[in-house]
Amino acid sequence: MNFTEIALYRQSCRNYDSSRMVEKEKIEAIVSSARLSPSACNGQPYHITVCTGDIAKKVATATQGMGMNRFAPDAPVQIVISEKPYVKTAAIGAKLKNNDYRSIDIGILAAYITAEATAQGLGSCILGWLDSDKIKEICNLDGAARLVICIGYAKENEKLRDKKRKEIDELITFSGE
């Protein structure tokens, strides 16, 4: 798949085949690609925790407050992205420019993870509704849990949905010569 195909096929999967485990090689491909994602000053101010089995179920449960993410326990892999401190140069830049580079870096990381999952024939869903304290305890993290990404095979009846996006002229401005 080229990047445009990945962008067209990637969607938030909320209908996982809980009976189908994800092969170790595919998980390794996902985290290998994630490791290559760009970050401010190459600081990678995050940690990736790959959860499977009972730990994945516990993490999924920690994303279900107020009835949210009911599908999460069906995904056999939960990837937790937790926050780590900035490297010194990125910390200085973030303070001087009043910009949260860490959140930007975590967003880019999540995009790499979900893109590679799609290239591997897997479904993914980025979850921001989560109980960080509970996930920190479950995964023994020293930084706040910022995102959980469900990974697994979509059920066979899962169809590619139409992408609802703004029109190009509403979203993009070309400036210059």
TAFEN-V566382 format. One line per field, one symbol per residue. phi: phi as a letter, one per 20 degrees, with the letter a starting at -180 (. if undefined). burial: + if it has 24 or more other ideal C-beta (glycine too) atoms within 12 Angstrom, else -. A space follows every 10 residues. Layout:
phi = ???
burial = ???
This chain:
phi = .effffffef bfecbeefed fefgffffff fffggeffbg llelebcdde dcmffffffg ffddglmelf fgffefccde ddecfffgff ffffffelce ffffffffgf ffffffgffe ndebbeddeb egfffgfgel edcffdbcdf creffgefdf efeecffgfe dcdecpe
burial = --------++ ++++++---- -+---++-++ +-++--+-++ --++++++++ ++--++-+++ ++++----+- ++++++++++ ++++-+---+ ---+------ ++++++++++ ++++++++++ +++++++--+ ++--+--++- +-++++++++ ++++------ ---------- -------
